[in-house]
Amino acid sequence: MIEISSLSKSYGRHKAVDQISFEVARGEIVGFLGPNGAGKSTTLRMLTGFLPPTSGAGRIAGKDIFRESLEVRKDIGYMPENVPLYTDMRVREYLRFRGALRGLAGGSLRKRLGEVMEICGLTSVRRKMIKTLSKGYRQRVGLADALIHDPDLLILDEPTNGLDPNQIRAIRELIQNLGEKHTILLSTHILSEVEMTCNKVVIIDGGKIKAADTPENLVNSMRRAGRVSIELKAHKNEVEPLIAQFDEVTRVVGESMSNGWNRFTVFAAPKTDTRLKLGQLAQEHHWPIRSLSRKSGTLEEVFVELTRKD
């Protein structure tokens, strides 16, 4: 659905986006992540035709995003971070107006209006002025606007920005349902939402792509993916050197606890699990074990590891 190759955007000497390349397959929900100023919004604006690139190439649904910009826009539903709405219009009136701008008319427009209001949960507020709606409902109107022409690709920039937890949950469920019929590129800062919603993640920082894979693969490949915590009743100076001898172990951190107990955090190579070896070691030396667990990584830890500056 999306094919981007060596795409760049410069403002004078500053490169906001620096030769990025990635692909999004049809039917995927892809999280597009990065810290503030990483180049996310610039990339989305180039994909949607709002900004011309400095160099590079891109295709959406097989069409060149620069030479066939008007045709590409027919395949895209774009919801910007701050949804621009005509607040003095009623919900149905506004969506009818937006549908007409997209070339819908007559029965086709009436049918599609009913569909998108049902999909986005707007039927009950269809006659209300947009300015009277809550933030959550305004986001739904923006999403309905992006959907009105039934595009193949939805590009959503911070769709849950400023929402409360209940509203975030509702929008998340809505996006998951939309993913059954649409390809979705989702830019957000809420990493837990990406873990629950997306089947692929693209991380950008400093205008460059740092990673592109499934959330599971990114977590499993991170440096701290093999962390194991064990609590033993044994001296730190005796335990740490023995654990450090394991081939896959990169670091051991001991922490003193009460009554002679110590907690050891064992950092190991990705895709390894040292729990069996640690249990055997404790048994050989007759060290009492109070707990032994593997600490699962998170997408947040992956994000920090790839984008931190130290």
N, C-alpha and C positions, 0 to 999 in steps of 0.2 A: 504493500500500500504506500509506504514512504521509503524512498531511496535517496539518501543524502551523501554526497561525495565531495570532500575537501571544501566544504562551505565556509566562507570567511566574510566578516564584516568589520571594516575599520572606520574609525572616526579620527582623521588625521593620523597621528602616530600610534594611537591607541587601538589595539585589536580587541574588539568586544567578543568576537567569535573567530577562532583560529583554526581553520582547515579541519572542521569536524566531519566525521563520516559515521553514519549509523543507518539501520534499516528497521522498519516496523512492518510486520507481516499482517495481512488481512485478518481481522477478527481478534487481534491482540488488544489488551489493555496495558499500555506502557506508561510507567511513571518516569517523568523527566525531572530530575532532581539536581540541585546545586545551591550553594550559598548565595546570599545577596550579591549582585554584581557579577555572577558567574557567566552570564550570557544566555540564560534561559529565555527571557522575554524577547530578546533580540532574535534568537533562533526562531521562536514561534511567529514573530512578525514577518520574518523572511519567508517562512513556510506558507503563511496565509496571504502573501503578496503585499503587505503593508510597507515593507522595507525592501529595497533592492540590495542584493549582496555585492560585496566587493569582488569576490571571485568564487568559483566552485560551481557545482551542479546539483540539481535536485529534481526528483520526479514524485508525483502523487497520482496514484491510480494509473500509472503509465504515461502521465502527461508532464511535460516540462513546466516547472513552477514559474519560470521566467518568460519563456516564449509563448506559453499557453496559459497565462495567468488567469484570464477571465473564465476559461473552461475549467481550470483547477478549482476556482472558487465555488463552482457549482457542486463540487464533490466534498466541500469542507463546511462544517459548522463550527464557528469559532466563538468561544465565550471568553472575553478578556477578564483580567483580574478585577477591574472595577467596571461592572456592567453598565454601559450607558443606556438608560431607559428614559422614555418620555413620561415623566411621572404624572402629568396632567391628563393622561389617557387611561381609559379602563383596560383591564388585562386583555379581554377578547378583542377590543378595538385595536390595541397596540399590535397584537399578534396577527390580526387580519391585515393591518398595514404592512407589517414586515413580510408576511407571506406574499402580498401583492408585489412588493419590491423584488421578491425572488421569482416572480413570473407565474405565481399561482393565481387562479381566478375561478369564479363560478362554483360549481359543485366540488371540484378538486380542492379548492381553498377551504370550503366549509367542512369537508370531510377531514382534511389534514388538521384544521383548527381543533376539531373535536378529539382527534387522536392525540395531539401533543398535549392538550390540556389534561386529558386523562392520564397519559404517561407521566406527566410532571406534577400531578396532583393539584391542578389549578381550577378544576371544574367548579368548586365551591366558591371561588373568589373571582370568577370570570367577569363579573359586572363591577367589581370594586376598582376604585382609582388606584393606580400603582403607588402613588405617594402615601397611601394609607396602609400599605402592606409592610409586614415585618421584613427584616433583612433576609431571613430564610426564604420567604415567598418571592422576594425580588430576585434571589439567585435562581429560583425555579423558573421565573419568567425569562431570565436571561438564557437558561438552558433550553426552554421551549423555543425561544427565538433562534437558537443555534440549530434546533431540530426541525424547524418548520418546513424546510425544503427536503427533508429526509436524506441527509448527506451520508455518504459512505464513511467519512472520517469526521470525528469530533475532536477538536483541539480545545482543551479546557485549561485555562490559566488560573490557578488558585481558586477553584470553584467553591471551596469551603471557607474562604477568607472572611473572618469576622463573625462566624456562626457559633452558636452555643453547642454543647455536646450533643443534645438531642437533634438539632438541625443538621449537624455534621453526619450523624448516623443515618438520617433520612436521605441526605444527598449521596452518601456512600452507597446505600442500597439502591438508589436510583441509578447511579453510574454502573453498578454491577449488572443491573437489569438491562441497561442500554448496551452493555458489552456483548449481549447475546446477538445483536443485530448490527452493531457498528464497531469499527476500529476506533480506539480512543487513545489519544496522547494527552496525558494528564500531568500538568506541572503543579507541584505542591510542596509545602514545607512540612507537612504532617506525615512523618515517615511511617507511623503505625497504620495510617490509611492506605499507604502504598502497599505495605505488607499484606493487608487484608483484601485489597482490591486488584492489584496489578499482577500480571504473569511475567512481566519483564521490566527491568529498570535500566535507565540510561542516566549516568551521573556525569555532570559537567562542572568544571571548576577552572577559573582563569581562562575561559574561552575554549578549553580543550576537553574532549571526552576522556574521562578517567576510567570508566567501566561501563559495560553493557552486557547484561546477563539476567538470568532469573534471580529473584531475591534469595532463593535457597542456595544457588551456586555461589552468589556473592558472599553470603554468610559463611559457607563452608570453606571458601578459599581465603578468608581473612586471616591475618597473622595470629589472632587470638581465638580462632575457632576451636582449637583443641584444649581450651582451659579446663582444668579439673581442680576441684577443691577437696582437700582431705583434712580432717581433724584427728590428730594423733596425740597420745600421751607419751611423748618422747622429746629428747633434747633437740633443739633446732640445729645445733652444730653437728649432731650425728646424722640427722635425717637429710638435710639439704644436699650434702655432697653425694650421698647415695642416689637420690632422685636425679640429680644433675647428670649422672653417668648414663642415663637412658639416652639412646641415640636420637630419639625424636624430641627430647626436651630441650627447650631453648633458654628457659629461665625458671627459677624457683624463688618464690617470695614467702618467707615465714612470718607469722604474726603470733605474738605471745597472747595466751588467754589465761584464765584463772585455773588454779589447782593443777598446774603442770601440763595442761592441754595447750597444744599449738595448732594453728591453722596454716596449711601450706597451699598456696595457689601455684599450680604447675602450668606453665605455658609450654605448649608443644606445637609441632608442625601441623599445618592444616590437614584435615582428613585423617587425623590420628586420635586414638583414645587410650590414655594411659591408665585407666581405672583398674584393669586386671593386673598390670604390673605393680601398681601401687598396693593393691590388696595382698599380692603375694609377698612383696617386700615387707609389709607390716607383719604378716604371718611369720615370716622367717625370723624376724627380730623380736617377735612377741610384743609388738606395740599395740596397745588397745586402740581400736578405731571407734570414733563417735559418729562420724559422717563421712561419706564419700560420694561426690556428685560431679557430673559434667555440666559446665555452664554453657548454655546455648548462646550463640552470638545473636545479635539483632542487626537489622538494617541500619539503625541509628549508629551502631558501632562501625559498620562498614563505611557509612557516610563520613563520620569523623575521621576514620583512618585514612580515607582517600583525599580529604579536603583540608585537613588541619595544616597549619603553616609551620609548626615547630619541627 
